[in-house]
């Protein structure tokens, strides 16, 4: 798997890709089916795909491959739409998978931070109790000294 490039933040600080998403992408890339679906989805979502279809439909009609109502062209386009809608669903599933990876990572972080906060609160309470003990054992100062 190729290394994902660092993205540049508007402040010009390089941002490293999320390690969990990198691992998820590597796992997806291990499957030939996923790689094929990714390539088809990327191509179907490009302007090149649009231009090819404009040229194809224009030539089909312009060269008179078939006459109106273009039954064969309609059938081909319908079949293509069926397959493309399937690839759109595959792409949505992939996006959902990425979101789930990030959500799981965030949940793990929240649990770790919660545990750290509980520990900090416990330490703060200990410090408070020790401070109270010190104040009980040391008599309060009686004000400024009169020895002048």
Backbone bond lengths (Angstrom), bond angles and torsions (degrees), N, CA, C in turn:
res aa  C-N    CA-C-N  psi(-1)  N-CA   C-N-CA  omega(-1)  CA-C   N-CA-C  phi
1 X - - - 1.462 - - 1.506 108.51 -
2 X 1.293 116.88 136.44 1.453 120.49 -179.66 1.517 110.45 -76.08
3 X 1.319 115.82 154.00 1.446 122.08 -179.74 1.526 108.92 -74.91
4 X 1.341 116.16 132.10 1.448 119.69 177.72 1.518 109.41 -71.32
5 X 1.337 118.45 138.21 1.460 120.22 -178.92 1.524 110.85 -72.00
6 X 1.329 114.98 153.23 1.453 119.41 175.44 1.515 108.22 -73.40
7 X 1.334 116.64 136.17 1.457 120.55 176.35 1.524 107.96 -87.12
8 X 1.310 115.85 150.82 1.457 120.31 178.72 1.524 108.51 -103.08
9 X 1.310 115.56 122.47 1.452 123.16 178.36 1.526 108.09 -75.60
10 X 1.335 118.49 154.87 1.467 119.51 178.61 1.522 114.01 -54.89
11 X 1.327 117.13 -24.96 1.460 120.02 176.81 1.527 111.70 -83.81
12 X 1.331 116.35 5.18 1.463 124.08 177.79 1.525 113.27 71.38
13 X 1.321 116.79 21.29 1.456 120.25 174.79 1.523 107.79 -94.58
14 X 1.339 118.83 129.73 1.468 119.10 -179.96 1.527 110.41 -68.79
15 X 1.329 115.81 135.25 1.465 121.72 178.62 1.516 108.55 -108.47
16 X 1.305 115.85 126.09 1.458 119.85 177.59 1.512 109.20 -79.89
17 X 1.321 117.61 145.04 1.466 119.44 177.79 1.525 110.75 -66.24
18 X 1.311 115.44 151.85 1.458 121.65 178.99 1.526 109.08 -61.74
19 X 1.338 118.39 121.64 1.470 120.28 -178.15 1.522 113.50 -58.39
20 X 1.332 117.38 -34.19 1.468 119.79 179.13 1.523 110.55 -66.24
21 X 1.340 116.85 -38.30 1.468 119.64 178.66 1.526 111.10 -72.42
22 X 1.326 117.47 -33.63 1.465 120.23 176.17 1.524 109.87 -63.04
23 X 1.332 116.15 -43.70 1.472 120.10 178.50 1.529 110.52 -65.10
24 X 1.330 116.46 -38.68 1.466 120.32 178.45 1.532 110.44 -64.85
25 X 1.331 117.01 -42.79 1.472 120.84 179.07 1.522 110.55 -64.09
26 X 1.338 116.88 -38.96 1.467 120.22 178.30 1.525 110.45 -64.21
27 X 1.322 115.82 -41.84 1.467 120.13 178.88 1.530 110.51 -63.40
28 X 1.338 117.62 -41.33 1.471 121.31 177.65 1.516 110.97 -64.88
29 X 1.341 116.58 -38.59 1.458 120.71 -176.96 1.528 111.78 -69.03
30 X 1.316 117.32 -18.49 1.465 120.14 179.02 1.530 112.13 -70.05
31 X 1.325 117.32 -18.58 1.459 121.51 -178.79 1.531 109.93 -97.45
32 X 1.323 116.37 126.17 1.468 121.38 178.74 1.529 109.93 -62.57
33 X 1.316 117.20 -40.69 1.466 120.88 179.77 1.522 111.21 -60.37
34 X 1.331 117.13 -42.74 1.460 120.48 178.84 1.520 111.41 -64.84
35 X 1.325 116.60 -40.61 1.466 119.55 179.56 1.525 110.62 -64.14
36 X 1.331 117.24 -42.25 1.473 120.75 178.54 1.531 109.75 -63.24
37 X 1.325 117.17 -46.57 1.469 120.51 179.57 1.523 111.06 -61.44
38 X 1.340 117.40 -39.32 1.468 120.79 179.09 1.521 111.75 -64.11
39 X 1.334 116.61 -40.94 1.468 120.37 179.98 1.531 110.07 -66.91
40 X 1.321 117.21 -45.47 1.470 120.54 -179.90 1.526 110.35 -63.50
41 X 1.322 116.95 -43.95 1.462 120.80 179.82 1.525 111.07 -63.24
42 X 1.326 116.36 -42.20 1.471 119.75 178.82 1.527 110.50 -63.13
43 X 1.333 116.79 -42.51 1.469 119.94 179.99 1.530 111.08 -68.25
44 X 1.331 117.42 -44.18 1.465 120.95 -178.09 1.527 111.77 -65.22
45 X 1.310 117.36 -22.66 1.464 121.23 178.58 1.509 113.32 -96.15
46 X 1.328 117.68 17.37 1.466 120.42 -177.46 1.527 111.42 -107.71
47 X 1.305 115.51 162.32 1.466 120.74 176.07 1.520 110.68 -69.75
48 X 1.332 118.50 -28.44 1.462 120.62 176.48 1.529 110.08 -58.45
49 X 1.314 116.59 -40.75 1.466 122.01 177.05 1.535 110.13 -58.62
50 X 1.327 116.24 -44.42 1.469 121.08 179.34 1.522 110.26 -63.15
51 X 1.336 117.06 -47.08 1.469 120.93 -178.52 1.530 111.70 -62.01
52 X 1.329 116.13 -41.43 1.470 119.94 178.50 1.530 110.27 -61.34
53 X 1.314 116.66 -41.26 1.465 119.47 -179.84 1.526 111.87 -69.86
54 X 1.295 117.47 -37.83 1.469 119.78 175.97 1.525 109.51 -60.54
55 X 1.334 116.20 -47.05 1.471 120.07 179.06 1.526 110.69 -63.99
56 X 1.319 117.06 -44.29 1.466 121.69 -178.60 1.533 111.01 -60.71
57 X 1.347 116.69 -51.14 1.465 119.39 -179.44 1.523 111.23 -64.38
58 X 1.324 116.30 -41.16 1.469 120.08 179.42 1.513 112.04 -61.29
59 X 1.348 115.26 -46.04 1.466 118.97 178.98 1.528 111.38 -67.46
60 X 1.327 117.09 -41.14 1.465 121.16 -179.51 1.534 110.10 -57.13
61 X 1.327 115.60 -48.08 1.460 120.13 -178.56 1.530 110.59 -76.50
62 X 1.342 116.50 -43.98 1.467 121.37 -176.74 1.521 113.07 -64.27
63 X 1.317 117.09 -39.33 1.460 120.27 -179.22 1.526 112.34 -85.17
64 X 1.312 116.50 -4.60 1.462 120.66 177.62 1.518 113.26 67.05
65 X 1.331 117.40 39.97 1.464 121.30 179.17 1.530 109.38 -55.70
66 X 1.325 116.71 -38.32 1.458 121.32 172.98 1.521 107.63 -147.86
67 X 1.296 115.80 165.91 1.453 120.28 -175.53 1.527 110.32 -97.85
68 X 1.326 113.22 160.46 1.455 120.52 177.65 1.520 109.02 -53.20
69 X 1.273 121.78 134.73 1.463 133.16 19.23 1.526 114.62 -95.81
70 X 1.324 118.71 21.89 1.474 123.28 173.78 1.528 112.32 56.89
71 X 1.300 117.64 54.64 1.468 123.24 -177.33 1.515 113.37 -60.58
72 X 1.346 117.36 -45.66 1.465 120.07 -179.48 1.524 110.88 -66.35
73 X 1.329 116.15 -44.44 1.467 119.87 178.53 1.530 110.39 -60.41
74 X 1.322 115.99 -41.78 1.473 120.12 178.73 1.525 110.85 -61.96
75 X 1.330 116.87 -42.88 1.457 120.00 179.38 1.532 110.79 -64.92
76 X 1.336 117.05 -43.64 1.467 120.46 179.95 1.523 110.31 -61.85
77 X 1.333 116.28 -45.52 1.465 120.28 -179.25 1.530 110.53 -65.33
78 X 1.318 117.96 -36.93 1.471 121.21 178.24 1.528 110.76 -64.75
79 X 1.325 116.41 -44.67 1.470 119.46 177.57 1.525 111.01 -62.60
80 X 1.327 115.24 -41.25 1.463 119.41 178.02 1.525 110.57 -61.62
81 X 1.316 117.24 -41.23 1.465 121.27 179.13 1.525 111.47 -63.13
82 X 1.325 116.18 -38.35 1.469 119.79 178.13 1.526 110.01 -62.13
83 X 1.327 116.46 -48.02 1.463 119.52 -179.67 1.525 111.80 -66.75
84 X 1.321 117.05 -41.08 1.464 119.38 -179.54 1.521 111.79 -65.78
85 X 1.329 117.29 -36.61 1.467 118.95 177.24 1.527 110.20 -65.07
86 X 1.327 116.71 -34.38 1.467 119.88 175.29 1.521 110.68 -64.02
87 X 1.335 116.98 -41.87 1.460 119.96 179.19 1.526 111.64 -68.71
88 X 1.328 116.82 -31.07 1.463 119.38 174.71 1.532 109.82 -64.42
89 X 1.335 116.20 -42.12 1.472 119.18 177.72 1.526 111.05 -64.82
90 X 1.323 117.22 -38.84 1.464 120.50 176.70 1.519 109.83 -61.71
91 X 1.326 116.31 -42.67 1.457 120.97 178.81 1.530 111.13 -63.47
92 X 1.331 117.11 -40.27 1.461 120.52 177.01 1.525 110.96 -64.85
93 X 1.323 116.84 -39.67 1.464 119.89 176.93 1.520 110.90 -62.61
94 X 1.342 115.96 -39.65 1.461 120.04 177.88 1.527 110.21 -63.27
95 X 1.337 116.80 -43.60 1.463 120.39 178.78 1.528 110.51 -63.79
96 X 1.334 116.54 -39.86 1.467 119.91 176.91 1.529 110.83 -62.76
97 X 1.316 116.38 -39.05 1.463 120.52 177.54 1.521 111.55 -61.63
98 X 1.335 116.08 -42.37 1.471 120.15 177.86 1.526 110.34 -63.83
99 X 1.331 115.99 -44.86 1.468 118.96 179.53 1.525 110.89 -61.69
100 X 1.326 117.21 -37.20 1.463 120.40 179.89 1.521 110.72 -67.42
101 X 1.330 117.27 -39.48 1.472 120.81 177.39 1.524 109.67 -60.28
102 X 1.332 116.55 -46.58 1.467 120.52 -179.87 1.523 110.27 -65.21
103 X 1.336 117.27 -42.56 1.464 120.45 179.95 1.531 111.07 -62.60
104 X 1.325 117.47 -41.75 1.464 120.51 178.22 1.521 111.01 -63.12
105 X 1.326 115.74 -42.14 1.469 120.19 178.90 1.528 110.44 -64.45
106 X 1.338 116.47 -42.30 1.459 119.55 178.93 1.527 111.02 -65.10
107 X 1.331 117.46 -39.13 1.463 120.33 179.21 1.528 110.44 -63.86
108 X 1.324 116.25 -40.65 1.473 119.94 176.97 1.526 109.91 -61.54
109 X 1.325 116.34 -43.07 1.464 120.70 179.06 1.522 111.03 -63.72
110 X 1.324 117.55 -41.78 1.466 121.57 178.61 1.527 110.19 -61.37
111 X 1.333 117.00 -44.03 1.466 119.61 179.51 1.535 110.86 -63.62
112 X 1.348 116.80 -41.46 1.468 119.80 178.85 1.523 110.69 -64.99
113 X 1.334 117.01 -42.70 1.462 120.39 179.76 1.526 110.67 -66.19
114 X 1.321 117.64 -36.11 1.454 121.07 177.73 1.526 109.98 -63.20
115 X 1.318 116.53 -43.23 1.467 120.20 177.87 1.535 110.66 -63.73
116 X 1.329 116.82 -41.71 1.464 120.13 177.26 1.527 110.94 -62.79
117 X 1.324 117.29 -41.02 1.463 120.70 178.81 1.526 111.33 -64.23
118 X 1.341 116.81 -39.35 1.463 119.80 177.29 1.536 110.61 -63.08
119 X 1.324 115.97 -41.23 1.467 120.00 178.46 1.527 110.68 -64.97
120 X 1.331 116.89 -42.54 1.468 120.27 178.37 1.529 110.84 -63.65
121 X 1.312 117.08 -39.85 1.459 120.77 177.97 1.524 110.48 -64.75
122 X 1.328 116.98 -41.45 1.466 121.14 177.81 1.531 110.23 -61.47
123 X 1.343 116.73 -44.78 1.469 120.42 178.78 1.527 111.25 -65.18
124 X 1.323 116.93 -39.25 1.473 120.45 178.27 1.520 110.84 -63.04
125 X 1.320 116.91 -40.72 1.471 120.27 177.84 1.526 111.13 -65.74
126 X 1.321 117.01 -37.87 1.465 120.11 176.29 1.530 110.68 -63.38
127 X 1.324 116.40 -43.31 1.466 120.39 178.58 1.523 110.07 -62.04
128 X 1.337 117.02 -41.67 1.462 121.05 178.33 1.530 110.86 -61.33
129 X 1.330 116.79 -45.62 1.467 120.39 179.96 1.528 110.81 -63.41
130 X 1.329 117.04 -41.73 1.474 119.87 178.36 1.525 111.08 -65.08
131 X 1.318 116.50 -38.85 1.467 120.25 178.70 1.529 110.08 -63.90
132 X 1.327 117.05 -42.05 1.467 120.63 177.74 1.529 110.65 -62.10
133 X 1.334 116.83 -41.96 1.464 120.49 178.49 1.527 111.54 -62.17
134 X 1.321 116.06 -42.61 1.472 120.05 179.58 1.526 109.86 -62.35
135 X 1.320 117.31 -43.60 1.464 120.66 -179.40 1.520 111.72 -66.51
136 X 1.325 118.28 -31.04 1.470 121.34 177.35 1.523 111.02 -71.15
137 X 1.315 118.48 -36.02 1.465 122.12 -174.16 1.521 113.42 -87.18
138 X 1.313 117.72 -24.09 1.469 120.52 179.11 1.525 107.12 -100.16
139 X 1.345 115.95 123.40 1.470 117.26 179.72 1.536 110.05 -65.22
140 X 1.304 114.51 146.69 1.459 119.80 -179.87 1.513 109.60 -67.11
141 X 1.298 117.05 144.05 1.469 121.18 178.01 1.536 107.85 -66.22
142 X 1.345 116.43 143.15 1.459 121.47 -175.37 1.514 112.48 -92.17
143 X 1.251 118.88 14.28 1.465 121.04 177.79 1.526 110.22 107.40
144 X 1.323 116.73 -170.43 1.473 120.12 -177.17 1.524 110.60 -68.32
145 X 1.289 113.67 146.37 1.458 120.93 -179.12 1.529 110.04 -71.99
146 X 1.382 116.90 141.57 1.466 121.72 179.23 1.518 111.26 -93.03
147 X 1.282 119.52 10.43 1.466 121.80 -178.25 1.509 109.34 -84.67
148 X 1.335 117.44 89.88 1.464 122.09 175.34 1.475 111.55 -122.18
